[in-house]
Structure formats: structure tokens, C-alpha cells
Amino acid sequence: MAETSRPYVWGIRHLFLGAAIIAAILIIGVTVWPVLIQNQIGTPKGGANPATASDTTGARGAPAQQSAESTVGKNSSSGNDANGARAKDIKQSSQALQLNPQQRQQIKDVIARQTDAPRVAKAPFEMMIGTAVPRQVPLKDIPPEITQVMNGFNGDQYVLVQDEMVIVDHDSRRVVAIVPAVG
């Protein structure tokens, strides 16, 4: 009887050893994998970098775009967004803001003349292209001089968050541009 139980005990030992090795590999993999892989899901081409983002959003740790615009929001007129297609198009067309220093200064000068410009210290929304802006955030129509300088955003509105101008689509209330250092 002793001869037949030895292979059985030897097989159980190998089984437990194999299970322990697999468990060790899984534990190491679970702890090392997140360090090796950067999560790029949801990072638009306009560049939200949580590590270097300004602290202008109400939620700590929320990524913020420094300077961006939506080509859909800039070039197409607003329309009804009952099915959310416009909001999706705005977000997907995010790109880096294309302003030279002279244009930026012109916008800064126009904003400086606006005595009743709506301002908030921290945005109660994520500072990214395509994000919905709550109704309680005060908005004002963009001055025509700014739409000329930026070559778009006709009929849209804006709010100043610290020194950044956030342009909001009039109908969908989605962020369509973020212009830094103009407020």
C-alpha cells in the first residue's frame, strides 16, 4: 500500500508547487503591469495631461486641457443635439489651439475691455473639449472681435475660469475651445 500512495503524494506536491508559481506570477503581473502601461483611453488629441494640468477644475485630479479647440464647434453653426451626435463630434474634433502671439494679445485686449465678463474661480466641470457646462455657470455671448480673431465660434458664449477663456457652444452647452492666459 505504501508504494501506491507515494506517487499520489508526489503528484499533489507538484500540483501545489505549480499553483504557487502561477499565483506568484499573477501577483507580480498585477502589481507591475500598471506601472509599465500608460492609460491613453480618453486622452484627446488636444492634449489633456493630468500631470501638468492647471488646477482650474472643481474636482481634484481631473485632467484639464491647457489650450485646445474643436473644429466642429468652430466651423459649424449650432443645432439641435437631441441624440448627442453634435456633442460627440465636438469631442472627437479636438485639436491644439492655433493662435499666434498677436491674436492672443488681441483677445486679451478685448477681454480686458469687458467689464461684465462672467468669471469663476474653479470650473464646476471638467476643462476639456466636449464637456457639458452646467446651467448654473454664467455665460456671455462672445464679442464679435474675438470671433473675427479666432475665425469662428459665431453665436457661441464664454466664461473666464481664472485667466482662461472657455468657449461654450450656445445650444449644446459643450466646451468648444479653451484659450489660456487671456483673462
Secondary structure, DSSP 4 states (H G I P E B T S, - for coil): -HHHHHHHHHHHHHHHHHHHHHHHHHHHHHHHHHHH----TT--TT-B-TTT--S-BSSTT---BSSEEEHHHHHSPP---TTSHHHHHHHHTEEE----HHHHHHHHHHHHH-TT--EESSBSS--STT-B--TTS--EEPPHHHHHHHT--TT-EEEEETTEEEEE-TTT-BEEEEE-S--
